[in-house]
Amino acid sequence: MQKADEALPTSLPEQQATLEDLESKRAKLEAILAGLPETGAEELREKSEWNLSRLKDLLKKLGDSVGEKAAALAAWLALRKNAEAELLKLTKGKDAPKDVNGLEKAVEDLANDEKGLEALAAQVRDGVNSDSLDDEEKKRLEDLLKQIEKALALIKDRRNAMEQALKEAKDQEQLKSDLTKIDNKLTPLVGEADRLLSDPEAIPTSYQNTADALKKAIEEARPIVNAAPAKDPSVKALSASIESADSLVPLLQDRAKNWTEFVAAKDAA
């Protein structure tokens, strides 16, 4: 920075080239500062702010020498160059992840890209005095702002789509967890019911207890299965298990009823 201060050019073409170079550095420093976290980067922020202040001093000194229009043109050319590069980077397509963690990171990245584009639009809009530009450059400025606006709409659409994909992935994970819990509870009960119904020496009091447990498990499972996508293979399989379990409940209840009647008749004899 000190070297640039000591060796400012005197010819207009050299001054214009130096202005463009310094404006490019200023834009990069402003981008760095805008991207720094609010805490944990105090030293880098202080150094960058000091460098930015020195750059602005040099730009003012050189701008006064070159003249307002030449300075505005150089500022605009540097700004446009950096903005176009940043625009390309922020709108570059990325592969969509499938898992929840990847989707959460993608949503966060797109939100940051959206903020970056909003900051870029403000930088382009406020970073140059359009009154100092000729008609051709004014048109280029307008076109760049329109490109940023389109890019911003694109990123918002991508973020909305990614948020929807994230919601669906979370719903699918929750459904998988719910179905697993139901299956882990229902399958042993169905097995116990089959064993009781086929065992002539089964403990009679177990009939009603198992029927009640099966009925409760089915009542808990049905709302979840009914709300789930019917075409999902896991849902189909569990629906079949629920129906099978449901058919065992009256059989167990009949056995329990018969045992109760037998005991009552025996006691009455």
Disulfide bonds with the S-S distance in Angstrom:
none
